[in-house]
Amino acid sequence: MHNVDDLNELTKQVGMFFDQALDPQSRDAFLQRVSSDPLYQQAYQHEQLIRENLKKLIYRPGDASQLIQAIKNQIGGKEK
């Protein structure tokens, strides 16, 4: 059984990997561990699924000018 510190470290490493905060050597070691350790693989897949779902659910305009124009339209529409 894994202790709390091990699980916290796993969670931290998974987050750092997806945030691209690991140096190349640490990234390679992490990926090797993911391929050999079922717990790491499960945590990796879980985090990947969460992040993919968030990307689908969060609206992000493709162009900042579109966002600016949408705000101007909302402000202009309220003034009338």
PDB file of N, CA, C and O in Angstrom:
ATOM      1  N   MET A   1       0.838  -1.180   0.000  1.00  0.00           N
ATOM      2  CA  MET A   1       0.000   0.000   0.000  1.00  0.00           C
ATOM      3  C   MET A   1       0.886   1.248   0.000  1.00  0.00           C
ATOM      4  O   MET A   1       1.935   1.282   0.644  1.00  0.00           O
ATOM      5  N   HIS A   2       0.454   2.247  -0.718  1.00  0.00           N
ATOM      6  CA  HIS A   2       1.210   3.498  -0.806  1.00  0.00           C
ATOM      7  C   HIS A   2       0.794   4.431   0.320  1.00  0.00           C
ATOM      8  O   HIS A   2      -0.378   4.498   0.690  1.00  0.00           O
ATOM      9  N   ASN A   3       1.765   5.143   0.853  1.00  0.00           N
ATOM     10  CA  ASN A   3       1.421   6.079   1.919  1.00  0.00           C
ATOM     11  C   ASN A   3       1.014   7.420   1.329  1.00  0.00           C
ATOM     12  O   ASN A   3       1.119   7.636   0.121  1.00  0.00           O
ATOM     13  N   VAL A   4       0.552   8.309   2.183  1.00  0.00           N
ATOM     14  CA  VAL A   4       0.033   9.601   1.754  1.00  0.00           C
ATOM     15  C   VAL A   4       1.110  10.427   1.055  1.00  0.00           C
ATOM     16  O   VAL A   4       0.830  11.097   0.062  1.00  0.00           O
ATOM     17  N   ASP A   5       2.338  10.383   1.568  1.00  0.00           N
ATOM     18  CA  ASP A   5       3.426  11.146   0.949  1.00  0.00           C
ATOM     19  C   ASP A   5       3.692  10.680  -0.478  1.00  0.00           C
ATOM     20  O   ASP A   5       3.932  11.496  -1.367  1.00  0.00           O
ATOM     21  N   ASP A   6       3.649   9.359  -0.697  1.00  0.00           N
ATOM     22  CA  ASP A   6       3.849   8.829  -2.047  1.00  0.00           C
ATOM     23  C   ASP A   6       2.743   9.295  -2.986  1.00  0.00           C
ATOM     24  O   ASP A   6       3.010   9.659  -4.131  1.00  0.00           O
ATOM     25  N   LEU A   7       1.504   9.286  -2.503  1.00  0.00           N
ATOM     26  CA  LEU A   7       0.383   9.719  -3.335  1.00  0.00           C
ATOM     27  C   LEU A   7       0.448  11.218  -3.612  1.00  0.00           C
ATOM     28  O   LEU A   7       0.132  11.661  -4.716  1.00  0.00           O
ATOM     29  N   ASN A   8       0.851  11.988  -2.628  1.00  0.00           N
ATOM     30  CA  ASN A   8       1.019  13.428  -2.842  1.00  0.00           C
ATOM     31  C   ASN A   8       2.112  13.707  -3.866  1.00  0.00           C
ATOM     32  O   ASN A   8       1.961  14.584  -4.716  1.00  0.00           O
ATOM     33  N   GLU A   9       3.204  12.968  -3.788  1.00  0.00           N
ATOM     34  CA  GLU A   9       4.295  13.130  -4.748  1.00  0.00           C
ATOM     35  C   GLU A   9       3.845  12.735  -6.152  1.00  0.00           C
ATOM     36  O   GLU A   9       4.191  13.400  -7.128  1.00  0.00           O
ATOM     37  N   LEU A  10       3.082  11.663  -6.251  1.00  0.00           N
ATOM     38  CA  LEU A  10       2.556  11.228  -7.546  1.00  0.00           C
ATOM     39  C   LEU A  10       1.664  12.316  -8.135  1.00  0.00           C
ATOM     40  O   LEU A  10       1.802  12.664  -9.307  1.00  0.00           O
ATOM     41  N   THR A  11       0.761  12.847  -7.338  1.00  0.00           N
ATOM     42  CA  THR A  11      -0.142  13.903  -7.801  1.00  0.00           C
ATOM     43  C   THR A  11       0.646  15.126  -8.253  1.00  0.00           C
ATOM     44  O   THR A  11       0.327  15.740  -9.270  1.00  0.00           O
ATOM     45  N   LYS A  12       1.666  15.469  -7.495  1.00  0.00           N
ATOM     46  CA  LYS A  12       2.511  16.617  -7.834  1.00  0.00           C
ATOM     47  C   LYS A  12       3.231  16.390  -9.159  1.00  0.00           C
ATOM     48  O   LYS A  12       3.274  17.286 -10.002  1.00  0.00           O
ATOM     49  N   GLN A  13       3.796  15.205  -9.350  1.00  0.00           N
ATOM     50  CA  GLN A  13       4.522  14.896 -10.582  1.00  0.00           C
ATOM     51  C   GLN A  13       3.602  14.887 -11.794  1.00  0.00           C
ATOM     52  O   GLN A  13       3.969  15.384 -12.859  1.00  0.00           O
ATOM     53  N   VAL A  14       2.415  14.327 -11.638  1.00  0.00           N
ATOM     54  CA  VAL A  14       1.459  14.302 -12.748  1.00  0.00           C
ATOM     55  C   VAL A  14       1.088  15.726 -13.148  1.00  0.00           C
ATOM     56  O   VAL A  14       1.076  16.061 -14.332  1.00  0.00           O
ATOM     57  N   GLY A  15       0.788  16.554 -12.167  1.00  0.00           N
ATOM     58  CA  GLY A  15       0.455  17.947 -12.449  1.00  0.00           C
ATOM     59  C   GLY A  15       1.598  18.684 -13.123  1.00  0.00           C
ATOM     60  O   GLY A  15       1.388  19.418 -14.088  1.00  0.00           O
ATOM     61  N   MET A  16       2.806  18.488 -12.617  1.00  0.00           N
ATOM     62  CA  MET A  16       3.969  19.146 -13.211  1.00  0.00           C
ATOM     63  C   MET A  16       4.203  18.674 -14.638  1.00  0.00           C
ATOM     64  O   MET A  16       4.596  19.465 -15.495  1.00  0.00           O
ATOM     65  N   PHE A  17       3.964  17.392 -14.903  1.00  0.00           N
ATOM     66  CA  PHE A  17       4.139  16.879 -16.260  1.00  0.00           C
ATOM     67  C   PHE A  17       3.177  17.577 -17.214  1.00  0.00           C
ATOM     68  O   PHE A  17       3.590  18.073 -18.263  1.00  0.00           O
ATOM     69  N   PHE A  18       1.898  17.617 -16.855  1.00  0.00           N
ATOM     70  CA  PHE A  18       0.910  18.224 -17.743  1.00  0.00           C
ATOM     71  C   PHE A  18       1.060  19.740 -17.838  1.00  0.00           C
ATOM     72  O   PHE A  18       0.644  20.340 -18.829  1.00  0.00           O
ATOM     73  N   ASP A  19       1.642  20.359 -16.829  1.00  0.00           N
ATOM     74  CA  ASP A  19       1.905  21.795 -16.867  1.00  0.00           C
ATOM     75  C   ASP A  19       3.240  22.103 -17.543  1.00  0.00           C
ATOM     76  O   ASP A  19       3.640  23.264 -17.632  1.00  0.00           O
ATOM     77  N   GLN A  20       3.921  21.076 -18.012  1.00  0.00           N
ATOM     78  CA  GLN A  20       5.225  21.178 -18.675  1.00  0.00           C
ATOM     79  C   GLN A  20       6.247  21.871 -17.775  1.00  0.00           C
ATOM     80  O   GLN A  20       7.012  22.728 -18.218  1.00  0.00           O
ATOM     81  N   ALA A  21       6.240  21.477 -16.500  1.00  0.00           N
ATOM     82  CA  ALA A  21       7.145  22.072 -15.516  1.00  0.00           C
ATOM     83  C   ALA A  21       8.304  21.151 -15.146  1.00  0.00           C
ATOM     84  O   ALA A  21       9.097  21.475 -14.262  1.00  0.00           O
ATOM     85  N   LEU A  22       8.405  20.004 -15.818  1.00  0.00           N
ATOM     86  CA  LEU A  22       9.502  19.077 -15.534  1.00  0.00           C
ATOM     87  C   LEU A  22      10.634  19.305 -16.524  1.00  0.00           C
ATOM     88  O   LEU A  22      10.400  19.595 -17.698  1.00  0.00           O
ATOM     89  N   ASP A  23      11.855  19.172 -16.041  1.00  0.00           N
ATOM     90  CA  ASP A  23      12.993  19.236 -16.955  1.00  0.00           C
ATOM     91  C   ASP A  23      12.992  17.954 -17.797  1.00  0.00           C
ATOM     92  O   ASP A  23      12.346  16.977 -17.418  1.00  0.00           O
ATOM     93  N   PRO A  24      13.702  17.940 -18.928  1.00  0.00           N
ATOM     94  CA  PRO A  24      13.656  16.779 -19.829  1.00  0.00           C
ATOM     95  C   PRO A  24      14.001  15.446 -19.155  1.00  0.00           C
ATOM     96  O   PRO A  24      13.373  14.427 -19.444  1.00  0.00           O
ATOM     97  N   GLN A  25      14.981  15.445 -18.270  1.00  0.00           N
ATOM     98  CA  GLN A  25      15.375  14.202 -17.605  1.00  0.00           C
ATOM     99  C   GLN A  25      14.257  13.714 -16.682  1.00  0.00           C
ATOM    100  O   GLN A  25      13.940  12.525 -16.672  1.00  0.00           O
ATOM    101  N   SER A  26      13.669  14.608 -15.921  1.00  0.00           N
ATOM    102  CA  SER A  26      12.574  14.240 -15.024  1.00  0.00           C
ATOM    103  C   SER A  26      11.349  13.800 -15.818  1.00  0.00           C
ATOM    104  O   SER A  26      10.647  12.871 -15.419  1.00  0.00           O
ATOM    105  N   ARG A  27      11.094  14.464 -16.934  1.00  0.00           N
ATOM    106  CA  ARG A  27       9.964  14.095 -17.797  1.00  0.00           C
ATOM    107  C   ARG A  27      10.131  12.677 -18.331  1.00  0.00           C
ATOM    108  O   ARG A  27       9.186  11.889 -18.324  1.00  0.00           O
ATOM    109  N   ASP A  28      11.328  12.360 -18.791  1.00  0.00           N
ATOM    110  CA  ASP A  28      11.593  11.013 -19.312  1.00  0.00           C
ATOM    111  C   ASP A  28      11.447   9.962 -18.219  1.00  0.00           C
ATOM    112  O   ASP A  28      10.873   8.897 -18.449  1.00  0.00           O
ATOM    113  N   ALA A  29      11.963  10.259 -17.033  1.00  0.00           N
ATOM    114  CA  ALA A  29      11.848   9.329 -15.907  1.00  0.00           C
ATOM    115  C   ALA A  29      10.383   9.135 -15.522  1.00  0.00           C
ATOM    116  O   ALA A  29       9.959   8.021 -15.215  1.00  0.00           O
ATOM    117  N   PHE A  30       9.615  10.222 -15.539  1.00  0.00           N
ATOM    118  CA  PHE A  30       8.194  10.133 -15.217  1.00  0.00           C
ATOM    119  C   PHE A  30       7.471   9.258 -16.229  1.00  0.00           C
ATOM    120  O   PHE A  30       6.690   8.386 -15.847  1.00  0.00           O
ATOM    121  N   LEU A  31       7.720   9.479 -17.517  1.00  0.00           N
ATOM    122  CA  LEU A  31       7.049   8.684 -18.560  1.00  0.00           C
ATOM    123  C   LEU A  31       7.427   7.214 -18.475  1.00  0.00           C
ATOM    124  O   LEU A  31       6.602   6.338 -18.732  1.00  0.00           O
ATOM    125  N   GLN A  32       8.666   6.949 -18.117  1.00  0.00           N
ATOM    126  CA  GLN A  32       9.100   5.560 -17.944  1.00  0.00           C
ATOM    127  C   GLN A  32       8.356   4.929 -16.766  1.00  0.00           C
ATOM    128  O   GLN A  32       7.950   3.769 -16.827  1.00  0.00           O
ATOM    129  N   ARG A  33       8.188   5.691 -15.715  1.00  0.00           N
ATOM    130  CA  ARG A  33       7.465   5.183 -14.542  1.00  0.00           C
ATOM    131  C   ARG A  33       5.991   4.954 -14.880  1.00  0.00           C
ATOM    132  O   ARG A  33       5.388   3.992 -14.404  1.00  0.00           O
ATOM    133  N   VAL A  34       5.410   5.834 -15.697  1.00  0.00           N
ATOM    134  CA  VAL A  34       4.013   5.677 -16.116  1.00  0.00           C
ATOM    135  C   VAL A  34       3.844   4.371 -16.889  1.00  0.00           C
ATOM    136  O   VAL A  34       2.848   3.667 -16.720  1.00  0.00           O
ATOM    137  N   SER A  35       4.809   4.057 -17.725  1.00  0.00           N
ATOM    138  CA  SER A  35       4.689   2.840 -18.540  1.00  0.00           C
ATOM    139  C   SER A  35       4.925   1.562 -17.738  1.00  0.00           C
ATOM    140  O   SER A  35       4.535   0.479 -18.174  1.00  0.00           O
ATOM    141  N   SER A  36       5.563   1.679 -16.567  1.00  0.00           N
ATOM    142  CA  SER A  36       5.867   0.473 -15.803  1.00  0.00           C
ATOM    143  C   SER A  36       5.076   0.313 -14.506  1.00  0.00           C
ATOM    144  O   SER A  36       5.035  -0.779 -13.940  1.00  0.00           O
ATOM    145  N   ASP A  37       4.451   1.385 -14.031  1.00  0.00           N
ATOM    146  CA  ASP A  37       3.746   1.342 -12.750  1.00  0.00           C
ATOM    147  C   ASP A  37       2.252   1.603 -12.976  1.00  0.00           C
ATOM    148  O   ASP A  37       1.882   2.689 -13.423  1.00  0.00           O
ATOM    149  N   PRO A  38       1.396   0.633 -12.677  1.00  0.00           N
ATOM    150  CA  PRO A  38      -0.046   0.799 -12.913  1.00  0.00           C
ATOM    151  C   PRO A  38      -0.658   1.983 -12.148  1.00  0.00           C
ATOM    152  O   PRO A  38      -1.586   2.618 -12.648  1.00  0.00           O
ATOM    153  N   LEU A  39      -0.158   2.283 -10.962  1.00  0.00           N
ATOM    154  CA  LEU A  39      -0.684   3.417 -10.210  1.00  0.00           C
ATOM    155  C   LEU A  39      -0.366   4.726 -10.918  1.00  0.00           C
ATOM    156  O   LEU A  39      -1.222   5.606 -11.010  1.00  0.00           O
ATOM    157  N   TYR A  40       0.849   4.861 -11.413  1.00  0.00           N
ATOM    158  CA  TYR A  40       1.235   6.050 -12.169  1.00  0.00           C
ATOM    159  C   TYR A  40       0.421   6.144 -13.451  1.00  0.00           C
ATOM    160  O   TYR A  40      -0.024   7.228 -13.830  1.00  0.00           O
ATOM    161  N   GLN A  41       0.224   5.013 -14.119  1.00  0.00           N
ATOM    162  CA  GLN A  41      -0.540   5.002 -15.359  1.00  0.00           C
ATOM    163  C   GLN A  41      -1.981   5.445 -15.105  1.00  0.00           C
ATOM    164  O   GLN A  41      -2.543   6.209 -15.890  1.00  0.00           O
ATOM    165  N   GLN A  42      -2.573   4.973 -14.021  1.00  0.00           N
ATOM    166  CA  GLN A  42      -3.941   5.340 -13.679  1.00  0.00           C
ATOM    167  C   GLN A  42      -4.042   6.836 -13.366  1.00  0.00           C
ATOM    168  O   GLN A  42      -4.974   7.502 -13.816  1.00  0.00           O
ATOM    169  N   ALA A  43      -3.092   7.360 -12.603  1.00  0.00           N
ATOM    170  CA  ALA A  43      -3.095   8.783 -12.260  1.00  0.00           C
ATOM    171  C   ALA A  43      -2.903   9.636 -13.512  1.00  0.00           C
ATOM    172  O   ALA A  43      -3.554  10.669 -13.665  1.00  0.00           O
ATOM    173  N   TYR A  44      -2.021   9.211 -14.400  1.00  0.00           N
ATOM    174  CA  TYR A  44      -1.757   9.919 -15.649  1.00  0.00           C
ATOM    175  C   TYR A  44      -3.022   9.975 -16.505  1.00  0.00           C
ATOM    176  O   TYR A  44      -3.398  11.041 -16.991  1.00  0.00           O
ATOM    177  N   GLN A  45      -3.675   8.834 -16.687  1.00  0.00           N
ATOM    178  CA  GLN A  45      -4.880   8.770 -17.513  1.00  0.00           C
ATOM    179  C   GLN A  45      -6.014   9.589 -16.902  1.00  0.00           C
ATOM    180  O   GLN A  45      -6.765  10.244 -17.624  1.00  0.00           O
ATOM    181  N   HIS A  46      -6.139   9.555 -15.586  1.00  0.00           N
ATOM    182  CA  HIS A  46      -7.172  10.327 -14.905  1.00  0.00           C
ATOM    183  C   HIS A  46      -6.970  11.825 -15.129  1.00  0.00           C
ATOM    184  O   HIS A  46      -7.912  12.541 -15.468  1.00  0.00           O
ATOM    185  N   GLU A  47      -5.749  12.286 -14.938  1.00  0.00           N
ATOM    186  CA  GLU A  47      -5.448  13.707 -15.124  1.00  0.00           C
ATOM    187  C   GLU A  47      -5.634  14.121 -16.577  1.00  0.00           C
ATOM    188  O   GLU A  47      -6.139  15.208 -16.856  1.00  0.00           O
ATOM    189  N   GLN A  48      -5.233  13.265 -17.493  1.00  0.00           N
ATOM    190  CA  GLN A  48      -5.389  13.554 -18.914  1.00  0.00           C
ATOM    191  C   GLN A  48      -6.867  13.699 -19.271  1.00  0.00           C
ATOM    192  O   GLN A  48      -7.241  14.606 -20.015  1.00  0.00           O
ATOM    193  N   LEU A  49      -7.697  12.820 -18.750  1.00  0.00           N
ATOM    194  CA  LEU A  49      -9.133  12.870 -19.004  1.00  0.00           C
ATOM    195  C   LEU A  49      -9.743  14.155 -18.437  1.00  0.00           C
ATOM    196  O   LEU A  49     -10.547  14.810 -19.100  1.00  0.00           O
ATOM    197  N   ILE A  50      -9.363  14.507 -17.224  1.00  0.00           N
ATOM    198  CA  ILE A  50      -9.876  15.735 -16.607  1.00  0.00           C
ATOM    199  C   ILE A  50      -9.512  16.953 -17.454  1.00  0.00           C
ATOM    200  O   ILE A  50     -10.361  17.805 -17.720  1.00  0.00           O
ATOM    201  N   ARG A  51      -8.272  17.033 -17.870  1.00  0.00           N
ATOM    202  CA  ARG A  51      -7.825  18.198 -18.639  1.00  0.00           C
ATOM    203  C   ARG A  51      -8.479  18.259 -20.015  1.00  0.00           C
ATOM    204  O   ARG A  51      -8.791  19.346 -20.502  1.00  0.00           O
ATOM    205  N   GLU A  52      -8.690  17.104 -20.647  1.00  0.00           N
ATOM    206  CA  GLU A  52      -9.377  17.093 -21.942  1.00  0.00           C
ATOM    207  C   GLU A  52     -10.818  17.566 -21.785  1.00  0.00           C
ATOM    208  O   GLU A  52     -11.312  18.335 -22.610  1.00  0.00           O
ATOM    209  N   ASN A  53     -11.495  17.112 -20.730  1.00  0.00           N
ATOM    210  CA  ASN A  53     -12.877  17.535 -20.492  1.00  0.00           C
ATOM    211  C   ASN A  53     -12.954  19.024 -20.190  1.00  0.00           C
ATOM    212  O   ASN A  53     -13.878  19.698 -20.647  1.00  0.00           O
ATOM    213  N   LEU A  54     -12.010  19.543 -19.436  1.00  0.00           N
ATOM    214  CA  LEU A  54     -12.000  20.978 -19.150  1.00  0.00           C
ATOM    215  C   LEU A  54     -11.823  21.791 -20.434  1.00  0.00           C
ATOM    216  O   LEU A  54     -12.482  22.814 -20.617  1.00  0.00           O
ATOM    217  N   LYS A  55     -10.948  21.344 -21.306  1.00  0.00           N
ATOM    218  CA  LYS A  55     -10.732  22.056 -22.569  1.00  0.00           C
ATOM    219  C   LYS A  55     -12.001  22.093 -23.396  1.00  0.00           C
ATOM    220  O   LYS A  55     -12.268  23.082 -24.078  1.00  0.00           O
ATOM    221  N   LYS A  56     -12.783  21.033 -23.344  1.00  0.00           N
ATOM    222  CA  LYS A  56     -14.030  20.980 -24.104  1.00  0.00           C
ATOM    223  C   LYS A  56     -15.092  21.898 -23.505  1.00  0.00           C
ATOM    224  O   LYS A  56     -15.907  22.462 -24.235  1.00  0.00           O
ATOM    225  N   LEU A  57     -15.087  22.048 -22.192  1.00  0.00           N
ATOM    226  CA  LEU A  57     -16.146  22.786 -21.517  1.00  0.00           C
ATOM    227  C   LEU A  57     -15.890  24.283 -21.384  1.00  0.00           C
ATOM    228  O   LEU A  57     -16.826  25.058 -21.187  1.00  0.00           O
ATOM    229  N   ILE A  58     -14.645  24.687 -21.490  1.00  0.00           N
ATOM    230  CA  ILE A  58     -14.303  26.094 -21.295  1.00  0.00           C
ATOM    231  C   ILE A  58     -14.254  26.782 -22.654  1.00  0.00           C
ATOM    232  O   ILE A  58     -13.531  26.360 -23.556  1.00  0.00           O
ATOM    233  N   TYR A  59     -15.041  27.858 -22.782  1.00  0.00           N
ATOM    234  CA  TYR A  59     -15.036  28.641 -24.013  1.00  0.00           C
ATOM    235  C   TYR A  59     -13.863  29.612 -23.983  1.00  0.00           C
ATOM    236  O   TYR A  59     -13.718  30.415 -23.061  1.00  0.00           O
ATOM    237  N   ARG A  60     -13.043  29.519 -25.003  1.00  0.00           N
ATOM    238  CA  ARG A  60     -11.940  30.459 -25.139  1.00  0.00           C
ATOM    239  C   ARG A  60     -11.984  31.018 -26.548  1.00  0.00           C
ATOM    240  O   ARG A  60     -11.828  30.268 -27.511  1.00  0.00           O
ATOM    241  N   PRO A  61     -12.194  32.320 -26.692  1.00  0.00           N
ATOM    242  CA  PRO A  61     -12.236  32.893 -28.039  1.00  0.00           C
ATOM    243  C   PRO A  61     -10.894  32.716 -28.732  1.00  0.00           C
ATOM    244  O   PRO A  61      -9.837  32.813 -28.109  1.00  0.00           O
ATOM    245  N   GLY A  62     -10.956  32.458 -30.021  1.00  0.00           N
ATOM    246  CA  GLY A  62      -9.741  32.232 -30.774  1.00  0.00           C
ATOM    247  C   GLY A  62      -8.920  33.486 -30.982  1.00  0.00           C
ATOM    248  O   GLY A  62      -7.703  33.416 -31.153  1.00  0.00           O
ATOM    249  N   ASP A  63      -9.580  34.634 -30.968  1.00  0.00           N
ATOM    250  CA  ASP A  63      -8.904  35.890 -31.258  1.00  0.00           C
ATOM    251  C   ASP A  63      -9.295  36.912 -30.193  1.00  0.00           C
ATOM    252  O   ASP A  63     -10.478  37.084 -29.898  1.00  0.00           O
ATOM    253  N   ALA A  64      -8.324  37.572 -29.633  1.00  0.00           N
ATOM    254  CA  ALA A  64      -8.595  38.549 -28.571  1.00  0.00           C
ATOM    255  C   ALA A  64      -9.482  39.677 -29.072  1.00  0.00           C
ATOM    256  O   ALA A  64     -10.270  40.228 -28.304  1.00  0.00           O
ATOM    257  N   SER A  65      -9.367  40.028 -30.343  1.00  0.00           N
ATOM    258  CA  SER A  65     -10.196  41.105 -30.882  1.00  0.00           C
ATOM    259  C   SER A  65     -11.672  40.715 -30.865  1.00  0.00           C
ATOM    260  O   SER A  65     -12.536  41.581 -30.724  1.00  0.00           O
ATOM    261  N   GLN A  66     -11.972  39.427 -31.006  1.00  0.00           N
ATOM    262  CA  GLN A  66     -13.355  38.958 -30.919  1.00  0.00           C
ATOM    263  C   GLN A  66     -13.892  39.185 -29.515  1.00  0.00           C
ATOM    264  O   GLN A  66     -15.036  39.607 -29.351  1.00  0.00           O
ATOM    265  N   LEU A  67     -13.088  38.912 -28.509  1.00  0.00           N
ATOM    266  CA  LEU A  67     -13.497  39.122 -27.132  1.00  0.00           C
ATOM    267  C   LEU A  67     -13.733  40.604 -26.869  1.00  0.00           C
ATOM    268  O   LEU A  67     -14.725  40.975 -26.242  1.00  0.00           O
ATOM    269  N   ILE A  68     -12.838  41.439 -27.340  1.00  0.00           N
ATOM    270  CA  ILE A  68     -12.972  42.884 -27.158  1.00  0.00           C
ATOM    271  C   ILE A  68     -14.243  43.382 -27.828  1.00  0.00           C
ATOM    272  O   ILE A  68     -14.976  44.182 -27.246  1.00  0.00           O
ATOM    273  N   GLN A  69     -14.513  42.923 -29.038  1.00  0.00           N
ATOM    274  CA  GLN A  69     -15.702  43.344 -29.760  1.00  0.00           C
ATOM    275  C   GLN A  69     -16.966  42.864 -29.060  1.00  0.00           C
ATOM    276  O   GLN A  69     -17.955  43.594 -29.002  1.00  0.00           O
ATOM    277  N   ALA A  70     -16.947  41.643 -28.528  1.00  0.00           N
ATOM    278  CA  ALA A  70     -18.114  41.115 -27.814  1.00  0.00           C
ATOM    279  C   ALA A  70     -18.402  41.957 -26.576  1.00  0.00           C
ATOM    280  O   ALA A  70     -19.564  42.231 -26.274  1.00  0.00           O
ATOM    281  N   ILE A  71     -17.374  42.364 -25.865  1.00  0.00           N
ATOM    282  CA  ILE A  71     -17.545  43.219 -24.684  1.00  0.00           C
ATOM    283  C   ILE A  71     -18.103  44.585 -25.100  1.00  0.00           C
ATOM    284  O   ILE A  71     -19.022  45.108 -24.469  1.00  0.00           O
ATOM    285  N   LYS A  72     -17.538  45.152 -26.166  1.00  0.00           N
ATOM    286  CA  LYS A  72     -18.034  46.448 -26.652  1.00  0.00           C
ATOM    287  C   LYS A  72     -19.492  46.345 -27.059  1.00  0.00           C
ATOM    288  O   LYS A  72     -20.278  47.248 -26.773  1.00  0.00           O
ATOM    289  N   ASN A  73     -19.865  45.260 -27.721  1.00  0.00           N
ATOM    290  CA  ASN A  73     -21.253  45.068 -28.131  1.00  0.00           C
ATOM    291  C   ASN A  73     -22.194  44.986 -26.938  1.00  0.00           C
ATOM    292  O   ASN A  73     -23.294  45.538 -26.962  1.00  0.00           O
ATOM    293  N   GLN A  74     -21.747  44.289 -25.889  1.00  0.00           N
ATOM    294  CA  GLN A  74     -22.582  44.176 -24.691  1.00  0.00           C
ATOM    295  C   GLN A  74     -22.734  45.529 -24.002  1.00  0.00           C
ATOM    296  O   GLN A  74     -23.824  45.881 -23.552  1.00  0.00           O
ATOM    297  N   ILE A  75     -21.665  46.267 -23.922  1.00  0.00           N
ATOM    298  CA  ILE A  75     -21.706  47.595 -23.293  1.00  0.00           C
ATOM    299  C   ILE A  75     -22.572  48.532 -24.142  1.00  0.00           C
ATOM    300  O   ILE A  75     -23.413  49.254 -23.608  1.00  0.00           O
ATOM    301  N   GLY A  76     -22.366  48.519 -25.457  1.00  0.00           N
ATOM    302  CA  GLY A  76     -23.119  49.372 -26.362  1.00  0.00           C
ATOM    303  C   GLY A  76     -24.599  49.036 -26.355  1.00  0.00           C
ATOM    304  O   GLY A  76     -25.435  49.930 -26.480  1.00  0.00           O
ATOM    305  N   GLY A  77     -24.937  47.759 -26.209  1.00  0.00           N
ATOM    306  CA  GLY A  77     -26.329  47.339 -26.195  1.00  0.00           C
ATOM    307  C   GLY A  77     -27.061  47.797 -24.958  1.00  0.00           C
ATOM    308  O   GLY A  77     -28.276  47.990 -24.999  1.00  0.00           O
ATOM    309  N   LYS A  78     -26.355  47.976 -23.862  1.00  0.00           N
ATOM    310  CA  LYS A  78     -26.975  48.410 -22.608  1.00  0.00           C
ATOM    311  C   LYS A  78     -27.197  49.917 -22.572  1.00  0.00           C
ATOM    312  O   LYS A  78     -28.047  50.395 -21.822  1.00  0.00           O
ATOM    313  N   GLU A  79     -26.452  50.665 -23.363  1.00  0.00           N
ATOM    314  CA  GLU A  79     -26.562  52.116 -23.367  1.00  0.00           C
ATOM    315  C   GLU A  79     -27.802  52.570 -24.095  1.00  0.00           C
ATOM    316  O   GLU A  79     -28.271  53.680 -23.844  1.00  0.00           O
ATOM    317  N   LYS A  80     -28.353  51.778 -24.976  1.00  0.00           N
ATOM    318  CA  LYS A  80     -29.495  52.186 -25.795  1.00  0.00           C
ATOM    319  C   LYS A  80     -30.764  52.270 -25.016  1.00  0.00           C
ATOM    320  O   LYS A  80     -31.809  52.602 -25.574  1.00  0.00           O
TER     321      LYS A  80
END
